[in-house]
Amino acid sequence: MDDTLMHPLRIFPKQINAVCYNQVRLALLRAGGPLRVALLQHRGLEVILDKEMWLCVDSTADDQPVMAWREFKIRGRNNLHLPIACELQLYHSCAGLIMGSALDDLEQALEKM
């Protein structure tokens, strides 16, 4: 995945639910990567999944970055049920409003795949 993103407006430490993280990893193992998933409840938003980064883009605006989950803290991980620490980078001024619901939406979209 291209790592030449613009500078984020904000960066937050975040945790991702283990079920969501494991579901993405399984989808990447099965389908290969990167994998592009349209969010069902967020019209026009898609998440490009890769081992290193999950990039949420606005597909109606030439894939302008909205937010990205990066820097997954998985080294030495031996508990598949614990949340995964990561870094959330916001590229759009309204990204903070949907950062939680976008992950829920991603889980639902992956379940339907």
C-alpha positions as CSV (number, residue, x, y, z in Angstrom):
1,M,0.0,0.0,0.0
2,D,1.2,3.5,-0.8
3,D,2.8,5.0,2.3
4,T,2.9,8.6,0.9
5,L,-0.2,9.9,2.7
6,M,-0.6,13.5,3.5
7,H,0.1,14.6,7.0
8,P,-2.7,13.7,9.4
9,L,-4.7,16.4,11.2
10,R,-4.6,14.4,14.5
11,I,-3.1,11.2,15.7
12,F,-4.6,9.2,18.6
13,P,-3.6,6.0,20.5
14,K,-6.4,3.6,19.9
15,Q,-7.4,0.0,20.6
16,I,-9.1,-2.3,18.2
17,N,-11.5,-5.0,19.3
18,A,-9.8,-8.4,19.0
19,V,-12.7,-9.8,17.0
20,C,-12.4,-7.1,14.4
21,Y,-8.7,-7.3,14.1
22,N,-8.7,-11.1,13.9
23,Q,-11.5,-10.9,11.3
24,V,-9.4,-8.6,9.1
25,R,-6.3,-10.7,9.4
26,L,-8.3,-13.8,8.4
27,A,-9.8,-12.1,5.4
28,L,-6.3,-11.0,4.3
29,L,-5.0,-14.5,4.7
30,R,-7.9,-15.9,2.6
31,A,-8.2,-13.3,-0.1
32,G,-4.7,-11.8,-0.1
33,G,-4.0,-8.2,0.2
34,P,-4.6,-5.4,-0.1
35,L,-8.3,-6.0,0.2
36,R,-10.8,-3.2,-0.5
37,V,-14.1,-3.3,1.5
38,A,-17.0,-0.9,1.0
39,L,-18.6,0.2,4.3
40,L,-22.3,-0.6,4.3
41,Q,-23.5,2.2,6.7
42,H,-21.2,4.9,5.5
43,R,-22.0,5.7,1.9
44,G,-19.0,6.3,-0.2
45,L,-16.4,5.1,2.3
46,E,-14.2,2.2,1.7
47,V,-11.4,0.6,3.7
48,I,-8.3,-0.6,2.0
49,L,-6.9,-3.4,4.3
50,D,-3.3,-4.3,4.4
51,K,-1.1,-6.0,7.0
52,E,0.5,-2.7,7.9
53,M,-2.4,-0.2,7.6
54,W,-6.2,0.0,7.3
55,L,-6.9,3.1,5.2
56,C,-10.4,4.5,5.1
57,V,-11.0,6.5,1.9
58,D,-13.8,8.5,0.4
59,S,-14.4,6.7,-2.9
60,T,-16.6,9.5,-4.2
61,A,-13.7,12.0,-3.9
62,D,-10.9,10.2,-5.7
63,D,-10.0,8.0,-2.7
64,Q,-9.2,11.0,-0.5
65,P,-7.9,9.6,2.9
66,V,-10.3,10.0,5.8
67,M,-8.5,8.0,8.5
68,A,-6.0,5.2,8.9
69,W,-5.3,2.6,11.6
70,R,-1.6,2.0,11.7
71,E,1.3,0.8,13.9
72,F,-0.5,-2.3,15.2
73,K,1.1,-3.6,18.4
74,I,1.1,-7.3,17.6
75,R,4.7,-8.3,18.4
76,G,4.8,-11.0,21.0
77,R,1.0,-11.2,20.9
78,N,-0.1,-14.5,22.5
79,N,-3.7,-13.7,23.5
80,L,-6.1,-13.6,20.6
81,H,-9.0,-12.2,22.7
82,L,-7.3,-9.0,23.9
83,P,-7.7,-5.7,22.1
84,I,-4.9,-4.5,19.8
85,A,-3.2,-1.2,20.5
86,C,-2.6,0.9,17.4
87,E,-2.4,4.5,16.1
88,L,-5.4,6.2,14.5
89,Q,-4.5,9.0,12.1
90,L,-7.3,11.4,11.1
91,Y,-7.0,13.1,7.7
92,H,-10.5,14.6,7.5
93,S,-12.0,17.2,9.9
94,C,-15.1,15.0,10.4
95,A,-13.3,11.6,10.8
96,G,-13.5,11.7,14.5
97,L,-17.3,11.5,14.3
98,I,-17.2,8.1,12.6
99,M,-14.0,6.5,13.8
100,G,-15.9,4.0,16.1
101,S,-18.9,3.3,13.8
102,A,-16.6,2.8,10.8
103,L,-14.9,-0.2,12.6
104,D,-18.3,-1.6,13.5
105,D,-19.4,-1.2,9.9
106,L,-16.1,-2.9,8.7
107,E,-16.9,-5.9,10.9
108,Q,-20.4,-6.2,9.4
109,A,-19.1,-5.9,5.9
110,L,-16.5,-8.6,6.4
111,E,-19.1,-10.9,7.9
112,K,-21.1,-10.6,4.7
113,M,-18.1,-11.4,2.4
